[in-house]
Amino acid sequence: MSHEITRREFIDGVLCLVAAGAASGARGADPKGTPYPPELTGFRGSREPDYRIAHAVRDGEAYSMEAYPVSEEVDYVVVGAGIGGLSAAYYLRELAPSAGVLILDNHDDFGGHARRNEFDVDGRFLIGYGGSESIEAPRSSWTPNSLHLLKELGIHLDRFHTAFHQDLYPRLGMSLGHLFRREVYGVDKLVVGDPQRDLPTDTPAPLAHSRRIEDFAQDCPLTDSQRRQLVALFKEQRDCFPGKSATEKREILSKLSYADFLVKCWGVDPPVLDMYLGRTLDLFGLSADFAQAIGAAITGYPGFQGMGFKPNADSLEPYIYHFPDGNASIARLLVRKLIPRAASGHSMEDIVTTRFAYDELDRDNAATRLRLSSTVVRLANDGTRVNVLYAGPEGIRRVSCRNVIYAGYETMLPYICGDIPQAQRQFMAGNVKAPFVYINVALRNWRAWVSRQVHAIINPTGFYCSIKLDYPVSLGTYQFAKTPDEPILVHLVHVPRAPSHLSDCRASLRAARTVLYGRTFAEFETAARDELTRALGTAGFDADRDIAAITVNRWGHGYAFDPNALAAPDAPRNLVTESRRPVGRISIAGSDAAWDAIAYAAIDEARRAVNEVLQ
């Protein structure tokens, strides 16, 4: 391994020393010498210091509200500085302009899952996304309320049509590749021109350079019989449920995993099944033995062409509504609206490169204050007030407020609030989320990718299920790499799995989370080096020479799921409504309140919760 990349010191999982040319050399720390969170590499996302206190509370550590005097009084406290919490604060300020709002978040950066990573590679400034990725399907899925907020923030969706260079990779002859690993197939082999269009996608079909399934299958390390199975899966007009209506078929597929569908309806051999078991991880957060078959049907997976299923409209929208830092720019625009002194500028273009003044986030007497590294450990209704106890940099502090909007992880709320009725606690406990890891690897060039004619790699049997060059977006003064000689980011996705098969999906997700928390940074780095080398080593890729920096964004609580999905198939139909009922003067917001891991849900739940509070 390269001495430049591995010469590190870690304190509580935070990278303190990185190689020359990596992100610590980016535009320096704040004037006071404190780290600038977007520039930090190593472990990011939810770090051990971010969840240590909450996990201790979960495991039985108790805090007495009465032991601490009230140190601060405000009108409203918002718990959570993700898009949901920041939207709630925005609506509070809009509808109650004279109110004081305090936002508390346990992380060292705002945005929740909408996280920003910055790098400086040989003098080139690179921006990546470490969580919430894009404004997905705004025309067909986003609500009038959420679209209105985007407009209020100055986000013009049409601008992405020119900012996103959809033809960049296709002009270079690059396509989607599938990596077969020797542990499963006996050989490491990258087969390019994968004909499956994983929807939604940023590459129009005419530009995808997809190959005929017959030609693609011929290059796959499969037997002749297995190649025929793969071709049939794409081309045969088989109705697996003859005589059933479309509604009945949808109901059957909603209770059947995609893996079971492939085995029971198509009879595929294990090597063909292995091509899809991990392919669903990136989009669904679940392997194919848990992901619903109906979800696969409406997002373009093969095997459904004979049953009349077509991709949903939201899957067919171009996947181009993407800032260079993903939806972190939505969070940054919200913070700039709430705390104008924290950032200069006024547009969706200049937000991309604006450097935030983190020391302005929590100023005395400001109308809106954002306090990071502050974990709420107790919430209690007290007549016409709510008491909030949190552990922050200055120790344990108690705040008194009129109302609380809780926009954190829903499953954590019962551990910190004793006022929640037992039935509601049980509903909340079912909101188990998939662990997720987004990794950004900064490369000094991407010549090997062009040589292999691939811009994204599906790796369903590997450590990283998805390996792809960054989305080619130029916005404002930020310019994406135009040639393979320039530095670029590679985005990798890792979704941990339980060490052994568990039939209950929620139990499997909990076990996978334990696996994630036990993984070291070295494991992520080693896997990145290994799998990039397997895919691109024959084209000249050299990990020691080409990798400049790595940032690992861990999210132990990542994707939320519709309770009626396979993750909780027996959930009552009113579960979402019942779990988010207000508890006294505590209203519940965030995407968890919708049981849906998508940005517009966080915005809409924020508006609903604020309406509850103000009524």
Backbone torsions as a table, in degrees:
resi	resn	phi	psi	omega
1	MET	NA	152.7	-179.2
2	SER	-69.2	131.8	176.2
3	HIS	-62.0	-32.9	-178.2
4	GLU	-63.6	-36.1	-175.2
5	ILE	-85.8	-31.5	-171.2
6	THR	-97.7	-3.7	-180.0
7	ARG	-80.0	90.2	-172.5
8	ARG	-135.6	157.1	167.9
9	GLU	-128.1	135.0	-179.1
10	PHE	-117.2	137.3	171.2
11	ILE	-126.8	115.6	-178.4
12	ASP	52.9	36.9	176.1
13	GLY	80.6	3.2	-178.9
14	VAL	-101.2	127.6	179.3
15	LEU	-71.8	122.7	-177.1
16	CYS	-106.1	-25.0	-178.8
17	LEU	-137.8	123.8	177.8
18	VAL	-126.8	169.9	-175.5
19	ALA	-67.7	156.5	173.1
20	ALA	-59.3	137.3	-178.2
21	GLY	95.0	-12.4	178.4
22	ALA	-90.0	-170.2	-165.2
23	ALA	-68.6	-23.6	-180.0
24	SER	-64.6	-19.6	178.1
25	GLY	-88.7	1.8	177.5
26	ALA	-64.7	-154.8	-160.4
27	ARG	-74.6	27.5	173.3
28	GLY	82.7	174.8	178.2
29	ALA	-86.9	177.6	175.0
30	ASP	-63.2	162.4	-178.5
31	PRO	-53.7	-31.7	-179.5
32	LYS	-81.0	1.4	178.4
33	GLY	87.6	2.7	179.7
34	THR	-79.8	150.2	-178.9
35	PRO	-62.3	148.9	174.8
36	TYR	-97.7	108.6	-168.5
37	PRO	-50.1	-44.2	-178.1
38	PRO	-61.1	-22.5	-177.2
39	GLU	-85.7	-12.5	-175.5
40	LEU	-71.5	139.2	177.8
41	THR	-109.1	-159.9	-175.7
42	GLY	73.0	-142.3	177.8
43	PHE	-79.0	124.6	172.7
44	ARG	-127.1	-158.4	-174.7
45	GLY	70.9	-133.2	174.6
46	SER	-89.2	104.1	179.4
47	ARG	-89.0	166.7	179.3
48	GLU	-57.8	-39.8	176.5
49	PRO	-63.8	-24.0	-177.7
50	ASP	-76.7	-34.1	-175.8
51	TYR	-110.3	-1.1	-176.5
52	ARG	-58.1	-48.4	-176.1
53	ILE	-67.5	-43.6	179.7
54	ALA	-62.2	-40.9	179.3
55	HIS	-66.3	-34.5	176.6
56	ALA	-64.7	-40.1	176.4
57	VAL	-63.8	-44.2	177.1
58	ARG	-57.0	-36.7	-176.3
59	ASP	-87.7	6.5	171.0
60	GLY	118.3	-6.7	178.8
61	GLU	-68.3	128.9	-173.9
62	ALA	-112.2	147.4	176.6
63	TYR	-124.1	131.8	179.7
64	SER	-92.8	120.4	179.0
65	MET	-61.4	-39.1	-175.8
66	GLU	-67.8	-17.1	-178.0
67	ALA	-76.0	-8.2	-174.8
68	TYR	-129.3	128.5	178.0
69	PRO	-74.2	158.6	176.7
70	VAL	-67.4	123.1	-179.0
71	SER	-104.8	-10.2	-175.4
72	GLU	-159.4	141.4	175.4
73	GLU	-125.4	131.6	178.2
74	VAL	-138.2	171.2	176.8
75	ASP	-75.0	-50.4	-175.4
76	TYR	-135.7	141.8	171.4
77	VAL	-115.2	130.4	174.0
78	VAL	-109.1	123.7	178.9
79	VAL	-98.4	113.5	-179.0
80	GLY	111.0	124.2	-178.8
81	ALA	-111.9	33.3	169.4
82	GLY	-79.7	-170.9	179.9
83	ILE	-59.9	-37.1	178.6
84	GLY	-65.1	-48.2	-179.9
85	GLY	-66.7	-42.7	179.1
86	LEU	-65.6	-37.1	176.4
87	SER	-65.2	-38.8	177.3
88	ALA	-61.5	-44.2	178.0
89	ALA	-62.9	-38.3	178.8
90	TYR	-61.9	-46.5	-179.6
91	TYR	-67.3	-36.3	176.5
92	LEU	-61.6	-45.2	-178.9
93	ARG	-67.9	-33.7	-179.7
94	GLU	-70.0	-42.1	-173.7
95	LEU	-93.8	-17.8	177.3
96	ALA	-136.1	73.2	-170.6
97	PRO	-58.9	-27.9	-177.0
98	SER	-89.0	-1.8	-175.8
99	ALA	-77.6	151.5	173.0
100	GLY	-97.6	132.2	-176.7
101	VAL	-124.3	129.5	174.7
102	LEU	-115.2	124.3	178.1
103	ILE	-105.6	128.1	178.9
104	LEU	-115.6	135.1	177.4
105	ASP	-142.7	142.1	-176.1
106	ASN	-79.0	-15.9	-178.2
107	HIS	-84.8	169.2	178.4
108	ASP	-90.2	2.6	176.3
109	ASP	-141.8	155.7	178.9
110	PHE	-90.9	168.7	178.3
111	GLY	112.9	-14.3	-176.3
112	GLY	59.7	-128.8	178.2
113	HIS	-71.8	-12.6	177.1
114	ALA	-85.4	81.7	-170.2
115	ARG	-110.4	144.7	-177.0
116	ARG	-111.0	136.1	173.9
117	ASN	-120.5	133.7	177.9
118	GLU	-119.3	149.2	179.5
119	PHE	-141.8	154.2	168.5
120	ASP	-124.8	112.9	-178.2
121	VAL	-117.2	107.7	178.8
122	ASP	52.9	39.6	177.9
123	GLY	87.0	-1.5	178.8
124	ARG	-99.3	126.1	-179.7
125	PHE	-83.6	123.7	-179.4
126	LEU	-122.6	140.2	179.0
127	ILE	-123.2	133.4	178.3
128	GLY	-131.6	168.3	178.4
129	TYR	-105.9	137.5	-178.0
130	GLY	-113.7	14.1	-179.3
131	GLY	-170.5	-127.4	-176.1
132	SER	-43.8	120.6	-159.2
133	GLU	-92.0	-50.3	-170.1
134	SER	-152.0	165.0	170.7
135	ILE	-82.6	89.0	-170.8
136	GLU	-81.1	130.8	174.4
137	ALA	48.8	55.1	-177.1
138	PRO	-65.8	-29.0	-176.6
139	ARG	-75.3	-32.5	-174.0
140	SER	-108.7	-18.5	-174.3
141	SER	-116.5	-34.9	-175.5
142	TRP	-70.6	144.2	-175.9
143	THR	-85.7	162.2	175.7
144	PRO	-55.3	-38.4	-180.0
145	ASN	-63.7	-48.6	-177.0
146	SER	-68.6	-36.7	177.0
147	LEU	-66.2	-36.6	178.2
148	HIS	-63.3	-39.3	178.6
149	LEU	-64.1	-42.5	176.9
150	LEU	-56.4	-42.5	179.2
151	LYS	-64.4	-42.2	178.1
152	GLU	-61.2	-31.6	179.7
153	LEU	-82.2	-5.5	179.2
154	GLY	88.4	18.5	179.1
155	ILE	-89.3	116.6	179.2
156	HIS	-107.2	110.1	-172.7
157	LEU	-60.6	-34.8	-178.7
158	ASP	-62.6	-24.1	-178.7
159	ARG	-63.0	-29.2	-178.1
160	PHE	-68.3	-21.9	-180.0
161	HIS	-66.2	-25.8	176.0
162	THR	-101.8	-24.9	180.0
163	ALA	-74.5	-31.6	-176.1
164	PHE	-92.7	117.6	-176.3
165	HIS	-87.0	79.4	-175.3
166	GLN	-62.9	-24.1	-175.8
167	ASP	-95.2	0.5	-174.5
168	LEU	-61.2	-58.0	-178.5
169	TYR	-67.5	-42.8	177.5
170	PRO	-59.0	-36.9	179.6
171	ARG	-61.2	-26.1	179.5
172	LEU	-92.2	8.5	177.2
173	GLY	76.2	20.5	-172.7
174	MET	-92.9	145.0	-176.8
175	SER	-137.4	-170.2	177.2
176	LEU	-89.6	135.0	179.1
177	GLY	-116.3	158.7	178.5
178	HIS	-123.5	121.2	-178.5
179	LEU	-95.1	119.7	173.6
180	PHE	-98.2	130.4	-174.7
181	ARG	-103.3	145.6	-174.0
182	ARG	-64.0	-27.4	179.5
183	GLU	-63.1	-26.5	-178.5
184	VAL	-106.9	-40.1	-171.7
185	TYR	-110.9	0.4	177.3
186	GLY	83.8	-4.4	-178.9
187	VAL	-156.3	148.1	170.2
188	ASP	-88.2	118.8	-176.9
189	LYS	-146.9	126.7	174.8
190	LEU	-98.8	116.6	178.6
191	VAL	-106.2	119.8	-174.9
192	VAL	-93.1	165.6	178.0
193	GLY	78.7	30.8	179.0
194	ASP	-53.0	123.5	-175.5
195	PRO	-78.4	-12.5	179.5
196	GLN	-75.9	131.0	176.6
197	ARG	-98.0	102.4	178.1
198	ASP	-71.0	109.9	-175.4
199	LEU	-96.3	146.3	-3.2
200	PRO	-72.4	159.0	-178.1
201	THR	-138.9	153.3	178.9
202	ASP	-91.7	-6.6	-176.3
203	THR	-106.1	114.9	177.4
204	PRO	-59.3	147.1	-176.5
205	ALA	-52.9	-43.4	-178.5
206	PRO	-64.3	-18.2	-177.6
207	LEU	-103.5	2.3	-169.6
208	ALA	-77.5	-15.6	-176.4
209	HIS	54.9	36.3	177.2
210	SER	-74.4	147.8	178.3
211	ARG	-98.4	162.1	171.8
212	ARG	-59.5	141.6	-177.8
213	ILE	-59.0	-34.4	178.8
214	GLU	-62.4	-42.0	-179.6
215	ASP	-71.7	-41.2	178.5
216	PHE	-61.9	-48.0	-178.5
217	ALA	-60.7	-35.6	-178.6
218	GLN	-62.1	-29.4	-179.5
219	ASP	-88.0	-9.6	-179.0
220	CYS	-76.5	141.8	179.8
221	PRO	-74.9	67.7	-179.3
222	LEU	-125.9	165.4	172.1
223	THR	-75.7	166.2	178.6
224	ASP	-59.9	-38.3	178.9
225	SER	-64.2	-41.7	-179.4
226	GLN	-70.0	-33.3	175.6
227	ARG	-64.3	-39.4	177.8
228	ARG	-64.9	-37.5	176.3
229	GLN	-61.1	-43.0	-178.7
230	LEU	-65.4	-43.3	179.1
231	VAL	-63.6	-43.6	179.4
232	ALA	-61.7	-38.7	-179.1
233	LEU	-59.3	-31.0	-179.6
234	PHE	-89.6	-31.5	-166.9
235	LYS	-114.2	-29.9	-173.6
236	GLU	-71.0	133.9	-179.2
237	GLN	-88.0	65.5	-176.4
238	ARG	-92.6	129.9	173.0
239	ASP	-99.1	106.9	-175.5
240	CYS	-73.8	-15.1	-178.6
241	PHE	-133.2	65.5	-176.9
242	PRO	-62.4	143.0	179.1
243	GLY	86.7	-9.3	179.8
244	LYS	-91.1	145.4	176.4
245	SER	-74.4	167.4	178.6
246	ALA	-59.3	-39.4	178.8
247	THR	-65.5	-42.5	179.3
248	GLU	-66.0	-39.1	177.8
249	LYS	-63.8	-42.6	177.9
250	ARG	-60.7	-40.8	179.1
251	GLU	-64.5	-41.6	178.4
252	ILE	-63.3	-45.9	-177.3
253	LEU	-69.1	-24.3	177.9
254	SER	-74.0	-16.0	-179.9
255	LYS	-110.6	10.5	-177.8
256	LEU	-123.6	133.4	176.4
257	SER	-75.6	158.4	179.2
258	TYR	-64.8	-36.0	178.1
259	ALA	-62.8	-45.0	177.9
260	ASP	-63.2	-38.0	176.9
261	PHE	-59.4	-45.5	-178.9
262	LEU	-65.2	-37.3	-177.4
263	VAL	-79.4	-49.2	-174.0
264	LYS	-76.3	-36.2	-175.9
265	CYS	-94.4	-26.4	-176.2
266	TRP	-118.3	-14.2	176.9
267	GLY	62.8	35.0	-176.9
268	VAL	-71.6	148.9	176.0
269	ASP	-75.5	160.2	-179.2
270	PRO	-52.5	-41.6	179.8
271	PRO	-62.2	-33.2	176.4
272	VAL	-73.9	-42.2	176.9
273	LEU	-58.9	-39.0	-179.3
274	ASP	-63.4	-22.3	176.8
275	MET	-68.3	-16.6	-175.1
276	TYR	-121.7	-15.5	-178.0
277	LEU	-56.8	-43.2	-179.3
278	GLY	-99.1	-2.8	-176.9
279	ARG	-72.0	-26.4	-179.5
280	THR	-79.6	-9.2	-172.2
281	LEU	-60.5	-43.6	-174.8
282	ASP	-64.0	-47.2	-176.3
283	LEU	-78.6	-43.0	-172.4
284	PHE	-100.3	-18.0	-174.0
285	GLY	74.2	7.9	-178.3
286	LEU	-132.9	142.8	171.7
287	SER	-69.7	165.6	-173.2
288	ALA	-66.1	-15.6	176.4
289	ASP	-81.6	-2.5	172.6
290	PHE	-122.1	-28.5	-178.7
291	ALA	-66.8	135.1	-178.9
292	GLN	-64.5	140.6	176.2
293	ALA	-62.8	-34.6	180.0
294	ILE	-65.2	-35.3	176.5
295	GLY	-63.9	-40.3	176.9
296	ALA	-65.1	-38.2	-177.5
297	ALA	-62.8	-41.8	-174.1
298	ILE	-90.6	3.7	175.4
299	THR	-121.4	21.4	166.9
300	GLY	90.9	10.1	179.0
301	TYR	-74.0	151.3	-175.5
302	PRO	-77.3	158.8	175.0
303	GLY	112.8	-6.1	-173.9
304	PHE	-112.0	2.5	-172.1
305	GLN	-64.9	-21.9	179.6
306	GLY	-91.6	4.6	-176.2
307	MET	-116.4	6.4	174.3
308	GLY	83.1	9.1	-179.6
309	PHE	-86.6	134.7	176.1
310	LYS	-124.7	154.3	178.6
311	PRO	-56.4	144.4	175.6
312	ASN	-64.2	157.6	179.9
313	ALA	-59.7	-37.5	-178.4
314	ASP	-68.1	-27.8	177.2
315	SER	-74.3	-22.5	-176.3
316	LEU	-90.8	-11.6	175.9
317	GLU	-65.2	143.6	178.3
318	PRO	-62.0	134.3	-176.5
319	TYR	-90.4	69.8	-171.7
320	ILE	-125.6	-1.5	-175.0
321	TYR	-87.0	75.5	-165.8
322	HIS	-138.2	120.3	168.8
323	PHE	-76.2	158.3	176.7
324	PRO	-55.8	-29.1	176.7
325	ASP	-104.4	22.2	-179.4
326	GLY	66.2	-143.8	-178.1
327	ASN	-80.7	4.7	171.1
328	ALA	-59.5	-30.0	178.2
329	SER	-67.6	-30.0	174.4
330	ILE	-64.4	-45.3	178.0
331	ALA	-61.7	-42.3	-179.1
332	ARG	-65.5	-39.2	176.9
333	LEU	-64.5	-37.8	177.0
334	LEU	-64.7	-44.5	-179.7
335	VAL	-65.2	-39.0	178.7
336	ARG	-64.3	-35.1	175.8
337	LYS	-67.1	-42.1	-176.3
338	LEU	-74.6	-37.4	-175.5
339	ILE	-132.2	78.0	-173.2
340	PRO	-56.1	-29.2	-178.4
341	ARG	-69.4	-14.8	-175.7
342	ALA	-78.1	-18.1	-176.5
343	ALA	-157.9	143.8	177.0
344	SER	-87.0	173.7	175.4
345	GLY	97.9	176.7	-174.7
346	HIS	-152.4	3.7	-172.3
347	SER	-132.0	168.5	175.1
348	MET	-69.3	-17.7	-179.7
349	GLU	-81.6	-47.5	-175.6
350	ASP	-78.8	-13.5	177.6
351	ILE	-65.5	-24.3	-175.6
352	VAL	-63.1	-40.5	-175.9
353	THR	-111.3	0.8	177.9
354	THR	-64.1	133.8	176.9
355	ARG	-96.1	124.0	-176.8
356	PHE	-81.9	145.1	174.2
357	ALA	-93.8	95.4	-175.4
358	TYR	-65.9	-23.4	178.0
359	ASP	-74.8	-6.0	176.2
360	GLU	-94.8	-5.3	-174.4
361	LEU	-69.5	-28.8	-172.8
362	ASP	-132.1	66.4	-178.9
363	ARG	-91.2	140.2	176.2
364	ASP	-56.4	138.9	174.5
365	ASN	67.8	6.8	175.7
366	ALA	-73.4	148.8	-179.0
367	ALA	-64.6	-37.2	177.1
368	THR	-125.4	129.8	179.7
369	ARG	-125.6	136.6	179.6
370	LEU	-118.2	115.6	-173.7
371	ARG	-114.8	113.6	-177.3
372	LEU	-90.6	170.2	179.8
373	SER	51.8	40.1	-176.6
374	SER	-129.6	105.4	-175.7
375	THR	-95.4	120.9	177.4
376	VAL	-73.7	128.0	-177.1
377	VAL	-114.3	-15.4	176.2
378	ARG	-151.1	140.0	170.7
379	LEU	-130.4	133.2	-179.1
380	ALA	-148.3	128.4	172.9
381	ASN	-70.1	141.9	-179.6
382	ASP	-142.6	75.1	-179.7
383	GLY	68.0	-114.3	-178.6
384	THR	-92.0	9.9	-178.7
385	ARG	-132.5	170.0	171.3
386	VAL	-128.3	134.3	175.4
387	ASN	-97.6	134.8	-179.0
388	VAL	-122.9	122.5	177.2
389	LEU	-111.4	127.2	179.9
390	TYR	-137.6	154.7	176.6
391	ALA	-105.9	116.5	-177.2
392	GLY	-129.8	-170.0	-179.2
393	PRO	-58.2	-26.4	-179.0
394	GLU	-98.2	13.1	179.6
395	GLY	101.7	-157.3	-179.2
396	ILE	-84.8	126.7	-179.3
397	ARG	-128.2	149.5	179.4
398	ARG	-118.5	130.4	-179.9
399	VAL	-120.0	139.8	174.8
400	SER	-110.8	134.7	-178.2
401	CYS	-146.6	168.9	178.8
402	ARG	-75.6	-41.7	-177.9
403	ASN	-147.5	155.7	174.2
404	VAL	-120.1	136.6	166.7
405	ILE	-111.2	115.3	-177.8
406	TYR	-94.4	113.7	-179.0
407	ALA	-122.6	34.7	176.9
408	GLY	-101.1	-163.6	178.5
409	TYR	-66.1	125.3	-174.0
410	GLU	-64.8	-35.0	-177.6
411	THR	-68.7	-16.4	179.3
412	MET	-82.9	-24.9	-172.9
413	LEU	-58.1	-42.4	179.5
414	PRO	-61.5	-24.1	-179.6
415	TYR	-77.4	-20.9	-176.3
416	ILE	-113.1	-6.6	-178.8
417	CYS	-129.0	110.8	-179.0
418	GLY	-79.6	-3.1	-176.1
419	ASP	-85.0	-7.3	-173.4
420	ILE	-76.5	128.9	177.7
421	PRO	-61.2	152.2	-174.5
422	GLN	-60.0	-42.5	-178.9
423	ALA	-61.6	-40.8	179.8
424	GLN	-67.7	-34.9	176.2
425	ARG	-59.8	-42.7	-179.3
426	GLN	-65.5	-39.1	176.0
427	PHE	-60.6	-46.9	-178.3
428	MET	-62.0	-35.6	-177.1
429	ALA	-62.3	-22.7	179.9
430	GLY	-79.0	-8.9	-176.5
431	ASN	-82.9	63.3	-178.5
432	VAL	-87.3	131.4	-173.3
433	LYS	-108.5	153.0	179.9
434	ALA	-77.1	133.2	173.0
435	PRO	-70.3	145.8	-172.5
436	PHE	-146.6	146.2	177.0
437	VAL	-135.5	125.7	174.6
438	TYR	-110.4	124.3	-176.7
439	ILE	-117.0	133.4	172.5
440	ASN	-110.8	123.4	176.2
441	VAL	-111.9	120.4	179.3
442	ALA	-88.1	123.2	179.9
443	LEU	-109.0	149.3	179.1
444	ARG	-79.0	-20.5	174.7
445	ASN	-162.7	171.1	178.9
446	TRP	-132.7	36.2	-179.9
447	ARG	-64.0	-37.9	-178.9
448	ALA	-63.6	-33.4	179.1
449	TRP	-65.6	-42.8	179.1
450	VAL	-67.2	-39.1	178.9
451	SER	-60.0	-39.4	179.5
452	ARG	-87.1	-1.6	177.9
453	GLN	56.1	50.0	-179.4
454	VAL	-144.2	136.2	177.1
455	HIS	-113.9	-12.6	177.6
456	ALA	-148.6	145.9	-175.3
457	ILE	-129.8	123.6	171.2
458	ILE	-85.8	131.8	-174.0
459	ASN	-136.6	66.4	-168.2
460	PRO	-67.5	-19.3	178.9
461	THR	-105.1	8.1	-174.9
462	GLY	-101.1	-177.0	176.6
463	PHE	-68.9	-44.1	176.2
464	TYR	-101.6	116.6	-177.2
465	CYS	-74.2	-21.6	-179.1
466	SER	-140.9	134.1	179.8
467	ILE	-135.6	115.6	-175.4
468	LYS	-148.4	149.4	171.7
469	LEU	-65.1	149.2	-176.3
470	ASP	-59.3	155.1	175.5
471	TYR	-63.5	132.1	-175.1
472	PRO	-82.1	87.4	-176.3
473	VAL	-120.9	127.7	171.7
474	SER	-117.4	124.3	-175.4
475	LEU	-144.7	131.0	-176.4
476	GLY	63.7	-133.4	179.3
477	THR	-87.1	-2.7	179.7
478	TYR	-83.8	125.2	-177.5
479	GLN	-118.3	130.5	178.6
480	PHE	-78.0	157.5	178.5
481	ALA	-61.9	126.5	-178.9
482	LYS	-97.0	-23.8	-179.1
483	THR	-126.5	155.5	-179.3
484	PRO	-69.0	-4.6	177.2
485	ASP	-85.1	-9.4	-176.9
486	GLU	-93.5	154.6	175.5
487	PRO	-61.8	152.3	-176.7
488	ILE	-154.3	161.1	173.9
489	LEU	-101.3	144.3	170.9
490	VAL	-112.7	131.8	-178.5
491	HIS	-104.0	124.8	179.7
492	LEU	-119.6	146.0	-179.8
493	VAL	-121.2	128.7	174.7
494	HIS	-123.6	126.3	175.2
495	VAL	-119.8	106.5	-177.1
496	PRO	-66.5	154.6	179.5
497	ARG	-125.6	159.1	177.4
498	ALA	-61.8	146.9	-177.7
499	PRO	-64.0	-22.0	175.9
500	SER	-142.7	159.2	-175.6
501	HIS	-67.5	132.4	175.2
502	LEU	-123.3	132.8	-176.6
503	SER	-71.2	-27.3	179.4
504	ASP	-88.0	122.0	-174.6
505	CYS	-63.7	-42.3	-177.9
506	ARG	-65.7	-38.5	175.6
507	ALA	-64.3	-37.2	178.9
508	SER	-65.4	-40.1	179.0
509	LEU	-65.9	-39.4	177.5
510	ARG	-63.7	-42.7	179.5
511	ALA	-65.6	-37.7	178.7
512	ALA	-65.4	-35.5	178.3
513	ARG	-63.4	-40.0	176.9
514	THR	-62.1	-41.2	176.8
515	VAL	-59.4	-44.8	-178.5
516	LEU	-60.2	-48.0	-176.5
517	TYR	-64.8	-20.1	178.6
518	GLY	-87.3	-6.6	-176.9
519	ARG	-84.3	138.3	-180.0
520	THR	-90.9	163.3	175.8
521	PHE	-60.4	-36.8	-179.4
522	ALA	-59.6	-34.4	178.4
523	GLU	-65.2	-41.0	178.9
524	PHE	-67.4	-41.0	-179.9
525	GLU	-66.5	-45.2	-179.4
526	THR	-61.1	-43.0	179.6
527	ALA	-64.7	-38.5	178.7
528	ALA	-63.6	-46.0	178.7
529	ARG	-61.1	-46.3	-175.8
530	ASP	-62.9	-51.0	-172.4
531	GLU	-76.1	-31.5	172.7
532	LEU	-65.1	-37.8	179.3
533	THR	-68.9	-41.7	178.1
534	ARG	-59.4	-41.3	-176.1
535	ALA	-78.0	-37.1	-167.5
536	LEU	-124.2	-1.8	-176.5
537	GLY	-58.7	-38.3	-179.6
538	THR	-69.8	-13.5	178.8
539	ALA	-98.5	7.8	175.9
540	GLY	103.4	3.0	178.6
541	PHE	-68.2	133.1	178.7
542	ASP	-129.5	110.1	-174.6
543	ALA	-60.1	-42.1	-179.0
544	ASP	-62.6	-38.2	-176.7
545	ARG	-85.0	-38.1	-166.9
546	ASP	-93.3	-26.0	-179.0
547	ILE	-84.6	124.6	-179.4
548	ALA	-100.7	-33.6	-177.1
549	ALA	-165.4	158.3	-179.7
550	ILE	-138.6	133.2	172.4
551	THR	-124.7	128.8	-177.4
552	VAL	-112.2	113.6	-179.6
553	ASN	-99.9	101.7	-179.1
554	ARG	-90.0	134.4	174.6
555	TRP	-130.0	95.3	179.7
556	GLY	-62.2	-31.8	176.0
557	HIS	-116.5	90.2	-174.1
558	GLY	-99.6	-96.5	-176.1
559	TYR	-74.3	132.6	168.5
560	ALA	-94.1	157.9	-176.2
561	PHE	-127.6	145.9	169.3
562	ASP	-55.9	128.2	-176.5
563	PRO	-62.3	-19.7	179.5
564	ASN	-91.8	5.2	174.7
565	ALA	-80.0	-177.4	-176.8
566	LEU	-63.0	-22.8	-179.2
567	ALA	-64.6	-25.3	179.0
568	ALA	-151.0	67.8	-168.9
569	PRO	-66.5	-20.0	-176.9
570	ASP	-103.8	15.2	-176.9
571	ALA	-67.2	142.9	176.7
572	PRO	-66.1	150.7	-175.1
573	ARG	-64.9	-24.4	-177.3
574	ASN	-96.8	15.3	-173.7
575	LEU	-59.6	-45.7	-177.3
576	VAL	-60.9	-47.7	-179.3
577	THR	-62.5	-42.6	-177.7
578	GLU	-70.0	-37.2	-176.3
579	SER	-71.4	-23.7	-177.7
580	ARG	-102.8	13.6	176.4
581	ARG	-58.4	140.0	177.7
582	PRO	-62.6	145.9	179.4
583	VAL	-112.2	96.2	-174.0
584	GLY	61.1	-121.3	-179.6
585	ARG	-96.4	17.3	177.9
586	ILE	-106.8	116.4	176.3
587	SER	-104.5	150.3	-171.7
588	ILE	-111.3	126.7	-177.8
589	ALA	-131.0	-159.8	-179.1
590	GLY	83.1	164.8	-179.4
591	SER	-65.0	-24.6	176.5
592	ASP	-62.0	-31.9	-179.6
593	ALA	-66.3	-20.4	176.7
594	ALA	-100.6	-4.6	-174.4
595	TRP	51.8	48.2	-175.7
596	ASP	-153.3	119.7	-175.4
597	ALA	-86.9	70.5	178.7
598	ILE	-147.1	146.4	-169.0
599	ALA	-63.2	-40.1	-176.6
600	TYR	-65.3	-29.3	177.4
601	ALA	-65.6	-39.3	177.7
602	ALA	-62.6	-40.2	179.7
603	ILE	-67.1	-45.4	-178.5
604	ASP	-66.6	-39.0	178.0
605	GLU	-66.7	-32.2	176.1
606	ALA	-63.8	-43.9	-179.3
607	ARG	-65.0	-42.6	178.4
608	ARG	-60.7	-45.8	-177.9
609	ALA	-64.9	-39.6	178.6
610	VAL	-66.0	-39.5	176.3
611	ASN	-60.7	-40.3	175.9
612	GLU	-58.5	-46.8	-176.8
613	VAL	-63.8	-46.8	-174.3
614	LEU	-76.6	-18.7	174.4
615	GLN	-79.4	NA	NA
